[in-house]
Amino acid sequence: MPKATHLECSLCGAKYDAAALANLCACGGPLLVRYDLAVIRHRWPRREVASGPANMWRYAPVLPAAEASVVTLGEGWTPLVRTRRLGARIGAEQLWVKDEGLNPTASFKARGLSCAVSMCVELGIKKVAIPSAGNAASAMAAYAAAAGIEAHIFMPRDVPQSNYLECKAYGAHVTLVDGLISDCGRMVAEQGPKEGWFDVSTLKEPYRIEGKKTMGYEVAEQLGWELPDAIFYPTGGGVGMIGMWKAFDEMEKLGWIGSRRPKMIAVQADGCQPVVRAYLENEPRSRFYEDAHTLAAGLRVPKPLGDFLVLNAVRESGGTAIAVSDEDMLEAGVHLASDEGIFAAPEGAACVDAAARLLRSRFLKSTDRIVIYNTGSGLKYPEAYSTRFPRSTSGEQDKLGGLITPR
């Protein structure tokens, strides 16, 4: 990994060899990839970024994988859509939606897994395993298939059907678990060492965050290298927010942006809000959220490993954390779709409702430049949206959505 200088623990600051096959620090803290940004700044001026490919690998100098190792399906460089009608509805004069649903496998998880699987290729890893609420599993299965790597996936039994079908189609070994993502994580941790799996759980390796941070580079570039006033991010594991916060720090050191940062707003579900609770209680870490439940599968993470990094970003930026009900998510998702033609995952739709509420409370001004991250396509959540739009069936064939089947 010649572009990185070392891996650094986000808790204790311990340093590790950049080319090491690493998961967590000995203290249990997540590891972060560090680069010699002074050298990169000299060799890679901002003006050259635009000549790169129209995907996240346009930022290759600050990504860990060597070019020969990169496994890509065209992830990143997703559109930043100005949403005037939705803005008028919620009282925002300058509102954008960063539509991550247009990534491969239809979610932002493609970024992190492209980077992680690329590093697996570089480090000679042949088997990978992941616990997932759905979309990360789909992405890992796809990139592992593209790389010829064996994939083992553990998902809650009630994940959206689309995620299960994708993983099976990509050839992954899928285990459905009676429990939450935390239960899946324990199974990976228990079986991984004896099976020879490399664990790509959220923040238990340093590379997924590197792919996710490109969302921060992109929003800066797409707004003319000026950051917005506020960013709304649906927070399950929180890696996207952590990655963007890292990207802003890197861009400042590269001399590409100033020191001003957007307010980082973590959005969670009413039924699973460990980060919101920790923020409101002014705690540095979250507690395990009992009876976690929400139709937004990506938000059902009862105890994020990187909770302290999310809370740091929220507090250092002057942002906040807010929870949204399932019903309000779906209502906001319908508004986003009917106003702007963007069919968002419930996680992204939750950010719409959160923005409306913070505008009404005057936490944000109507003139603020606001960016909402829609982390996935609504097409991956038919079970969730079917509660808003039930479909009557007249026969057995209609139960398959009208699929033409042999009779």
Sequence and secondary structure as in RCSB ss.txt:
>XXXX:A:sequence
MPKATHLECSLCGAKYDAAALANLCACGGPLLVRYDLAVIRHRWPRREVASGPANMWRYAPVLPAAEASVVTLGE
GWTPLVRTRRLGARIGAEQLWVKDEGLNPTASFKARGLSCAVSMCVELGIKKVAIPSAGNAASAMAAYAAAAGIE
AHIFMPRDVPQSNYLECKAYGAHVTLVDGLISDCGRMVAEQGPKEGWFDVSTLKEPYRIEGKKTMGYEVAEQLGW
ELPDAIFYPTGGGVGMIGMWKAFDEMEKLGWIGSRRPKMIAVQADGCQPVVRAYLENEPRSRFYEDAHTLAAGLR
VPKPLGDFLVLNAVRESGGTAIAVSDEDMLEAGVHLASDEGIFAAPEGAACVDAAARLLRSRFLKSTDRIVIYNT
GSGLKYPEAYSTRFPRSTSGEQDKLGGLITPR
>XXXX:A:secstr
 TTEEEEEETTT  EEETTS   S TTS  EEEEE HHHHHHHS GGGGGGS SSGGGGGGGSSS GGG   SS 
    EEE HHHHHHHT SEEEEEEGGGSGGGBTHHHHHHHHHHHHHHHT  EEEEE SSHHHHHHHHHHHHHT E
EEEEEETTS HHHHHHHHHTT EEEEESS HHHHHHHHHHHHHHHT EE  TTSSSSHHHHHTHHHHHHHHHTTS
   SEEEEE SS HHHHHHHHHHHHHHHHTSS S   EEEEEEETTB HHHHHHHTT SS    TT   S GGG 
 SS TTHHHHHHHHHHTT EEEEE HHHHHHHHHHHHHHHS  B HHHHHHHHHHHHHHHTTSS TTSEEEEEE 
BBGGG HHHHTTTS    SSGGGGGTT     
